[in-house]
Amino acid sequence: MQKVLTIGEVLVEIVATTKGDGFLAAQPLVGPFPSGAPAIFIDQVGKLGTPCAIVSRVGDDDFGRVNIERLRADGVDVSGIEIAEGETTGSAFVRYREDGSRAFLYNIRHSACGKIRPNPVSAALVDSCDHLHVMGSAFSAPELGAMVMDAAQRIKTRGGTISFDPNLRPELMRDPAMRAPLDAILAMTDLFLPSGEELFLFEPDHDEAGAVEALLARGIRTVVLKRGAKGASLFQKGLRADAQPIPVEELDPTGAGDAFGGAFLSFWLRGTDPAEALRLANAAGARAVTRLGPMEGTSTRVELDAILQGQKG
């Protein structure tokens, strides 16, 4: 079975229990929850029994340990997580507004995970893995972006595969320093996992059908469009599959797209029927929003089957 690697931030999330806009006054808080988009993604991969690893960096503190222990317990190879003595693990404070949107206060750039650099352990992990999952946000940090690009080129050169989740704000695409590496990653991508309007980041002059057609013409094997509460769609040459929304009570949507992506990749790599892989990934995303904390809703296969069985009922 192929081994999946991702490279990027590991942090904790701390959530305000009141609704409002930001943190200009003291708030009751709950957490810390293990977090970081690459960490949530790879945790879901590991929970489904797919061999996987992450390269990251945490401080020698409780926040770092809570992440390492969770990832290890869920089957992730954590040998690539460097523990940086004297530094602090990244954090994100989150408060929900009344309209359901979220205000974030981040400590990432100046935390341990803001200084991820290649080392002998990370190089060995790249050599041991057959698939790389890329988060577009990695390229907002030049050193991390260069490390991800090198890993992608090495894995692709020896016949491995690449999945790519843009995970980007549109304004970042207008930065020339970002655009060139993102175009290069897209050219290597086998599985593209955009959310909503991200479908048009590389094909802005098309409608949905035209954008999908143009992306597949670039050589991408599979495009999976995450539609949030509206379900998801899968496109391959000559094939379209749709997963309908699963009605659930949303508690916390943070990380749902990463859980979806991790689940889909796990089944895609196993050669699962595309429509079935989409259906299971859709269940993973739906279940993720029903738990408070971004990594609390990652799912085992038994849990995915249960939510789908409940949908049938």
DRENDO-1510 file (C-alpha; in Angstrom, 1 decimal, always signed):
<recs>
REC; n; res; u; v; w
REC; 1; MET; +0.0; +0.0; +0.0 .
REC; 2; GLN; +1.3; +3.5; -0.9 .
REC; 3; LYS; +2.6; +5.7; +2.0 .
REC; 4; VAL; +1.3; +9.3; +2.1 .
REC; 5; LEU; +3.4; +12.2; +3.2 .
REC; 6; THR; +2.4; +15.8; +4.0 .
REC; 7; ILE; +4.5; +18.7; +5.2 .
REC; 8; GLY; +3.2; +21.7; +7.2 .
REC; 9; GLU; +1.9; +23.2; +10.3 .
REC; 10; VAL; +0.9; +21.4; +13.5 .
REC; 11; LEU; -0.8; +23.6; +16.1 .
REC; 12; VAL; -3.4; +23.7; +18.8 .
REC; 13; GLU; -6.8; +25.3; +18.5 .
REC; 14; ILE; -8.5; +27.0; +21.4 .
REC; 15; VAL; -12.2; +27.9; +21.0 .
REC; 16; ALA; -14.3; +30.6; +22.7 .
REC; 17; THR; -17.5; +29.3; +24.1 .
REC; 18; THR; -19.3; +32.6; +23.5 .
REC; 19; LYS; -20.3; +34.1; +20.1 .
REC; 20; GLY; -19.0; +37.4; +19.0 .
REC; 21; ASP; -16.4; +39.2; +16.9 .
REC; 22; GLY; -12.9; +38.6; +18.1 .
REC; 23; PHE; -11.1; +38.7; +21.4 .
REC; 24; LEU; -11.2; +42.3; +22.6 .
REC; 25; ALA; -12.6; +41.2; +25.9 .
REC; 26; ALA; -12.0; +38.1; +28.1 .
REC; 27; GLN; -13.8; +35.0; +26.9 .
REC; 28; PRO; -14.3; +31.5; +28.4 .
REC; 29; LEU; -12.3; +29.1; +26.3 .
REC; 30; VAL; -12.2; +25.3; +25.6 .
REC; 31; GLY; -9.2; +23.4; +24.3 .
REC; 32; PRO; -6.5; +22.8; +23.4 .
REC; 33; PHE; -7.5; +20.7; +20.4 .
REC; 34; PRO; -4.9; +19.2; +18.0 .
REC; 35; SER; -5.0; +21.1; +14.8 .
REC; 36; GLY; -3.3; +22.4; +11.6 .
REC; 37; ALA; -4.7; +21.7; +8.2 .
REC; 38; PRO; -2.0; +19.2; +7.2 .
REC; 39; ALA; -2.2; +17.5; +10.6 .
REC; 40; ILE; -6.0; +17.1; +10.4 .
REC; 41; PHE; -5.7; +15.7; +6.8 .
REC; 42; ILE; -3.0; +13.2; +7.7 .
REC; 43; ASP; -4.8; +12.2; +10.9 .
REC; 44; GLN; -7.8; +11.2; +8.8 .
REC; 45; VAL; -5.6; +9.2; +6.4 .
REC; 46; GLY; -4.0; +7.4; +9.4 .
REC; 47; LYS; -7.4; +6.7; +11.0 .
REC; 48; LEU; -8.5; +4.8; +7.9 .
REC; 49; GLY; -5.4; +2.5; +8.1 .
REC; 50; THR; -3.4; +4.1; +5.2 .
REC; 51; PRO; +0.3; +4.3; +5.9 .
REC; 52; CYS; +1.2; +7.9; +6.3 .
REC; 53; ALA; +3.6; +10.5; +7.8 .
REC; 54; ILE; +3.9; +14.2; +8.5 .
REC; 55; VAL; +6.9; +16.5; +8.5 .
REC; 56; SER; +6.5; +19.4; +10.9 .
REC; 57; ARG; +7.9; +21.1; +14.0 .
REC; 58; VAL; +6.5; +21.7; +17.5 .
REC; 59; GLY; +7.8; +23.2; +20.7 .
REC; 60; ASP; +8.9; +21.1; +23.7 .
REC; 61; ASP; +5.6; +21.8; +25.5 .
REC; 62; ASP; +2.2; +20.3; +26.3 .
REC; 63; PHE; +0.7; +21.7; +23.0 .
REC; 64; GLY; +3.2; +19.9; +21.0 .
REC; 65; ARG; +2.8; +16.7; +23.0 .
REC; 66; VAL; -1.0; +16.7; +22.6 .
REC; 67; ASN; -0.6; +16.7; +18.9 .
REC; 68; ILE; +2.1; +14.1; +18.7 .
REC; 69; GLU; +0.2; +11.7; +20.9 .
REC; 70; ARG; -3.1; +12.1; +18.9 .
REC; 71; LEU; -1.4; +11.6; +15.6 .
REC; 72; ARG; +0.6; +8.6; +16.8 .
REC; 73; ALA; -2.6; +7.0; +18.3 .
REC; 74; ASP; -4.4; +7.4; +15.0 .
REC; 75; GLY; -1.7; +5.6; +13.0 .
REC; 76; VAL; +0.5; +8.5; +11.7 .
REC; 77; ASP; +4.3; +8.2; +11.5 .
REC; 78; VAL; +5.4; +11.1; +13.7 .
REC; 79; SER; +9.1; +10.6; +13.3 .
REC; 80; GLY; +9.2; +13.7; +11.1 .
REC; 81; ILE; +7.9; +16.0; +13.7 .
REC; 82; GLU; +10.9; +17.9; +15.2 .
REC; 83; ILE; +10.6; +18.9; +18.8 .
REC; 84; ALA; +12.3; +22.3; +19.2 .
REC; 85; GLU; +13.6; +22.9; +22.6 .
REC; 86; GLY; +12.9; +26.5; +23.9 .
REC; 87; GLU; +10.3; +27.2; +21.2 .
REC; 88; THR; +6.5; +27.2; +21.4 .
REC; 89; THR; +3.9; +25.2; +19.5 .
REC; 90; GLY; +1.7; +27.2; +17.1 .
REC; 91; SER; -1.8; +28.1; +18.2 .
REC; 92; ALA; -5.1; +29.4; +16.8 .
REC; 93; PHE; -7.7; +31.1; +18.9 .
REC; 94; VAL; -11.2; +30.9; +17.4 .
REC; 95; ARG; -14.5; +32.7; +18.1 .
REC; 96; TYR; -17.7; +32.1; +16.2 .
REC; 97; ARG; -19.7; +35.2; +15.2 .
REC; 98; GLU; -23.5; +35.2; +15.3 .
REC; 99; ASP; -23.7; +34.6; +11.5 .
REC; 100; GLY; -21.6; +31.4; +11.8 .
REC; 101; SER; -18.4; +32.9; +10.4 .
REC; 102; ARG; -15.3; +32.7; +12.5 .
REC; 103; ALA; -12.6; +35.1; +13.8 .
REC; 104; PHE; -9.1; +33.6; +14.1 .
REC; 105; LEU; -6.1; +34.8; +16.1 .
REC; 106; TYR; -3.1; +32.9; +14.9 .
REC; 107; ASN; +0.4; +32.3; +16.3 .
REC; 108; ILE; +2.1; +30.3; +13.5 .
REC; 109; ARG; +4.7; +32.3; +11.7 .
REC; 110; HIS; +6.8; +32.9; +14.9 .
REC; 111; SER; +6.1; +29.5; +16.5 .
REC; 112; ALA; +8.1; +26.3; +16.0 .
REC; 113; CYS; +6.1; +25.3; +12.9 .
REC; 114; GLY; +7.0; +28.6; +11.3 .
REC; 115; LYS; +10.6; +27.3; +11.0 .
REC; 116; ILE; +10.1; +23.9; +9.3 .
REC; 117; ARG; +13.3; +23.2; +7.4 .
REC; 118; PRO; +14.8; +20.1; +5.7 .
REC; 119; ASN; +16.8; +17.7; +7.8 .
REC; 120; PRO; +18.1; +14.1; +7.5 .
REC; 121; VAL; +14.8; +12.7; +9.0 .
REC; 122; SER; +12.6; +14.6; +6.6 .
REC; 123; ALA; +14.7; +13.6; +3.7 .
REC; 124; ALA; +14.5; +9.9; +4.6 .
REC; 125; LEU; +10.7; +10.3; +4.9 .
REC; 126; VAL; +10.4; +11.8; +1.5 .
REC; 127; ASP; +12.4; +8.8; +0.1 .
REC; 128; SER; +10.1; +6.4; +1.9 .
REC; 129; CYS; +6.8; +7.8; +0.7 .
REC; 130; ASP; +5.0; +7.2; -2.6 .
REC; 131; HIS; +2.4; +10.0; -2.4 .
REC; 132; LEU; +2.6; +13.7; -1.4 .
REC; 133; HIS; -0.3; +15.8; -0.3 .
REC; 134; VAL; +0.3; +19.5; -0.9 .
REC; 135; MET; -1.5; +22.4; +0.8 .
REC; 136; GLY; -1.3; +25.6; -1.3 .
REC; 137; SER; -0.9; +27.7; +1.9 .
REC; 138; ALA; +2.6; +26.2; +2.3 .
REC; 139; PHE; +3.8; +28.5; -0.5 .
REC; 140; SER; +3.0; +31.6; +1.6 .
REC; 141; ALA; +6.2; +30.8; +3.5 .
REC; 142; PRO; +9.2; +30.7; +1.1 .
REC; 143; GLU; +11.3; +28.1; +2.9 .
REC; 144; LEU; +8.4; +25.8; +3.5 .
REC; 145; GLY; +7.3; +26.2; -0.1 .
REC; 146; ALA; +10.7; +25.3; -1.4 .
REC; 147; MET; +10.8; +22.2; +0.8 .
REC; 148; VAL; +7.4; +21.0; -0.4 .
REC; 149; MET; +8.4; +21.7; -4.0 .
REC; 150; ASP; +11.5; +19.6; -3.6 .
REC; 151; ALA; +9.6; +16.7; -2.1 .
REC; 152; ALA; +7.0; +16.9; -4.9 .
REC; 153; GLN; +9.6; +16.7; -7.6 .
REC; 154; ARG; +11.5; +13.8; -5.9 .
REC; 155; ILE; +8.3; +11.8; -5.4 .
REC; 156; LYS; +6.9; +12.5; -8.8 .
REC; 157; THR; +10.2; +11.7; -10.5 .
REC; 158; ARG; +10.2; +8.2; -9.2 .
REC; 159; GLY; +6.7; +7.5; -10.2 .
REC; 160; GLY; +4.7; +8.6; -7.1 .
REC; 161; THR; +1.6; +10.7; -7.1 .
REC; 162; ILE; +0.5; +14.1; -5.9 .
REC; 163; SER; -2.7; +15.5; -4.4 .
REC; 164; PHE; -3.2; +19.2; -4.1 .
REC; 165; ASP; -5.7; +21.2; -2.0 .
REC; 166; PRO; -5.4; +24.9; -2.8 .
REC; 167; ASN; -6.4; +26.0; +0.7 .
REC; 168; LEU; -5.8; +29.6; -0.4 .
REC; 169; ARG; -7.4; +33.0; -0.2 .
REC; 170; PRO; -7.9; +34.4; -3.7 .
REC; 171; GLU; -5.7; +37.4; -3.1 .
REC; 172; LEU; -2.7; +35.1; -2.6 .
REC; 173; MET; -3.0; +34.0; -6.2 .
REC; 174; ARG; -2.3; +37.5; -7.3 .
REC; 175; ASP; +1.2; +37.4; -5.7 .
REC; 176; PRO; +3.7; +36.5; -8.5 .
REC; 177; ALA; +5.9; +34.8; -5.9 .
REC; 178; MET; +3.0; +32.4; -5.1 .
REC; 179; ARG; +1.7; +31.9; -8.6 .
REC; 180; ALA; +4.7; +30.3; -10.2 .
REC; 181; PRO; +5.1; +27.5; -7.6 .
REC; 182; LEU; +1.4; +26.8; -7.5 .
REC; 183; ASP; +1.3; +26.5; -11.3 .
REC; 184; ALA; +4.3; +24.1; -11.0 .
REC; 185; ILE; +2.5; +22.0; -8.4 .
REC; 186; LEU; -0.7; +21.9; -10.5 .
REC; 187; ALA; +1.3; +20.5; -13.4 .
REC; 188; MET; +2.4; +17.6; -11.2 .
REC; 189; THR; -1.0; +17.0; -9.7 .
REC; 190; ASP; -2.9; +13.7; -10.0 .
REC; 191; LEU; -5.8; +14.5; -7.6 .
REC; 192; PHE; -7.0; +18.1; -7.3 .
REC; 193; LEU; -9.2; +18.9; -4.3 .
REC; 194; PRO; -10.6; +22.5; -4.5 .
REC; 195; SER; -13.3; +23.9; -2.3 .
REC; 196; GLY; -16.1; +26.0; -3.9 .
REC; 197; GLU; -14.6; +29.0; -5.8 .
REC; 198; GLU; -11.1; +27.5; -5.6 .
REC; 199; LEU; -12.1; +25.5; -8.7 .
REC; 200; PHE; -11.5; +28.7; -10.7 .
REC; 201; LEU; -8.2; +29.8; -9.2 .
REC; 202; PHE; -6.3; +28.3; -12.2 .
REC; 203; GLU; -9.1; +28.6; -14.8 .
REC; 204; PRO; -10.9; +31.9; -14.1 .
REC; 205; ASP; -12.4; +32.4; -17.5 .
REC; 206; HIS; -14.6; +29.3; -17.4 .
REC; 207; ASP; -17.9; +28.2; -15.9 .
REC; 208; GLU; -17.8; +25.1; -13.7 .
REC; 209; ALA; -18.0; +22.6; -16.6 .
REC; 210; GLY; -15.4; +24.5; -18.6 .
REC; 211; ALA; -13.0; +24.8; -15.6 .
REC; 212; VAL; -13.2; +21.1; -14.9 .
REC; 213; GLU; -12.6; +20.2; -18.6 .
REC; 214; ALA; -9.6; +22.5; -18.7 .
REC; 215; LEU; -8.1; +21.0; -15.5 .
REC; 216; LEU; -8.5; +17.5; -16.8 .
REC; 217; ALA; -6.9; +18.5; -20.1 .
REC; 218; ARG; -3.9; +19.6; -18.1 .
REC; 219; GLY; -3.3; +15.9; -17.2 .
REC; 220; ILE; -5.0; +15.9; -13.7 .
REC; 221; ARG; -6.6; +12.4; -13.3 .
REC; 222; THR; -9.3; +13.3; -10.8 .
REC; 223; VAL; -10.9; +16.6; -9.7 .
REC; 224; VAL; -13.0; +16.5; -6.6 .
REC; 225; LEU; -15.0; +19.7; -5.8 .
REC; 226; LYS; -15.9; +20.1; -2.2 .
REC; 227; ARG; -19.2; +22.0; -1.9 .
REC; 228; GLY; -19.5; +22.2; +1.9 .
REC; 229; ALA; -23.0; +21.7; +3.1 .
REC; 230; LYS; -24.1; +21.1; -0.5 .
REC; 231; GLY; -22.2; +17.9; -0.9 .
REC; 232; ALA; -19.4; +17.2; -3.4 .
REC; 233; SER; -18.7; +16.3; -7.0 .
REC; 234; LEU; -16.1; +14.1; -8.7 .
REC; 235; PHE; -14.9; +14.5; -12.3 .
REC; 236; GLN; -12.7; +12.2; -14.4 .
REC; 237; LYS; -12.5; +12.0; -18.1 .
REC; 238; GLY; -15.8; +10.5; -19.1 .
REC; 239; LEU; -17.1; +10.3; -15.6 .
REC; 240; ARG; -19.0; +12.5; -13.1 .
REC; 241; ALA; -20.3; +11.5; -9.7 .
REC; 242; ASP; -22.2; +13.6; -7.1 .
REC; 243; ALA; -22.6; +13.1; -3.4 .
REC; 244; GLN; -25.7; +14.7; -1.9 .
REC; 245; PRO; -25.6; +16.6; +1.3 .
REC; 246; ILE; -25.9; +14.6; +4.5 .
REC; 247; PRO; -28.1; +16.5; +7.0 .
REC; 248; VAL; -26.3; +16.9; +10.3 .
REC; 249; GLU; -26.2; +19.4; +13.1 .
REC; 250; GLU; -23.1; +21.6; +12.5 .
REC; 251; LEU; -21.1; +22.3; +15.6 .
REC; 252; ASP; -17.7; +23.2; +14.3 .
REC; 253; PRO; -16.8; +23.2; +10.5 .
REC; 254; THR; -13.1; +23.8; +11.0 .
REC; 255; GLY; -11.2; +20.9; +9.4 .
REC; 256; ALA; -14.1; +19.3; +7.7 .
REC; 257; GLY; -12.6; +19.8; +4.3 .
REC; 258; ASP; -9.3; +18.3; +5.4 .
REC; 259; ALA; -11.2; +15.3; +6.8 .
REC; 260; PHE; -13.0; +14.9; +3.5 .
REC; 261; GLY; -9.7; +15.1; +1.6 .
REC; 262; GLY; -7.9; +12.6; +3.8 .
REC; 263; ALA; -10.8; +10.1; +3.5 .
REC; 264; PHE; -11.1; +10.5; -0.3 .
REC; 265; LEU; -7.3; +10.1; -0.8 .
REC; 266; SER; -7.2; +7.0; +1.3 .
REC; 267; PHE; -9.9; +5.3; -0.8 .
REC; 268; TRP; -8.6; +6.7; -4.1 .
REC; 269; LEU; -5.2; +5.2; -3.5 .
REC; 270; ARG; -6.8; +1.8; -2.8 .
REC; 271; GLY; -8.5; +1.9; -6.1 .
REC; 272; THR; -12.0; +2.2; -4.6 .
REC; 273; ASP; -14.8; +2.9; -7.1 .
REC; 274; PRO; -14.7; +6.7; -7.6 .
REC; 275; ALA; -18.4; +7.2; -6.7 .
REC; 276; GLU; -18.0; +5.1; -3.5 .
REC; 277; ALA; -14.8; +6.9; -2.5 .
REC; 278; LEU; -16.7; +10.2; -2.9 .
REC; 279; ARG; -19.6; +8.9; -0.9 .
REC; 280; LEU; -17.4; +7.9; +2.0 .
REC; 281; ALA; -15.4; +11.2; +1.9 .
REC; 282; ASN; -18.7; +13.1; +1.9 .
REC; 283; ALA; -19.6; +11.2; +5.1 .
REC; 284; ALA; -16.2; +12.1; +6.6 .
REC; 285; GLY; -16.8; +15.8; +6.0 .
REC; 286; ALA; -20.3; +15.6; +7.4 .
REC; 287; ARG; -19.3; +13.8; +10.5 .
REC; 288; ALA; -16.4; +16.2; +11.1 .
REC; 289; VAL; -18.7; +19.2; +11.6 .
REC; 290; THR; -20.6; +17.5; +14.4 .
REC; 291; ARG; -17.7; +17.5; +16.8 .
REC; 292; LEU; -16.1; +20.5; +18.5 .
REC; 293; GLY; -12.4; +20.7; +17.7 .
REC; 294; PRO; -10.9; +20.4; +14.2 .
REC; 295; MET; -9.4; +16.9; +14.6 .
REC; 296; GLU; -12.1; +15.5; +16.9 .
REC; 297; GLY; -14.3; +14.5; +14.0 .
REC; 298; THR; -11.9; +12.4; +12.0 .
REC; 299; SER; -13.4; +9.0; +11.3 .
REC; 300; THR; -12.7; +5.3; +11.2 .
REC; 301; ARG; -14.3; +3.2; +8.5 .
REC; 302; VAL; -16.8; +1.9; +11.0 .
REC; 303; GLU; -17.9; +5.4; +11.8 .
REC; 304; LEU; -18.2; +6.3; +8.2 .
REC; 305; ASP; -20.4; +3.3; +7.5 .
REC; 306; ALA; -22.5; +4.2; +10.5 .
REC; 307; ILE; -23.3; +7.7; +9.3 .
REC; 308; LEU; -24.1; +6.4; +5.8 .
REC; 309; GLN; -26.3; +3.7; +7.2 .
REC; 310; GLY; -28.1; +6.4; +9.3 .
REC; 311; GLN; -28.6; +8.4; +6.1 .
REC; 312; LYS; -30.3; +5.4; +4.4 .
REC; 313; GLY; -32.5; +5.0; +7.5 .
</recs>
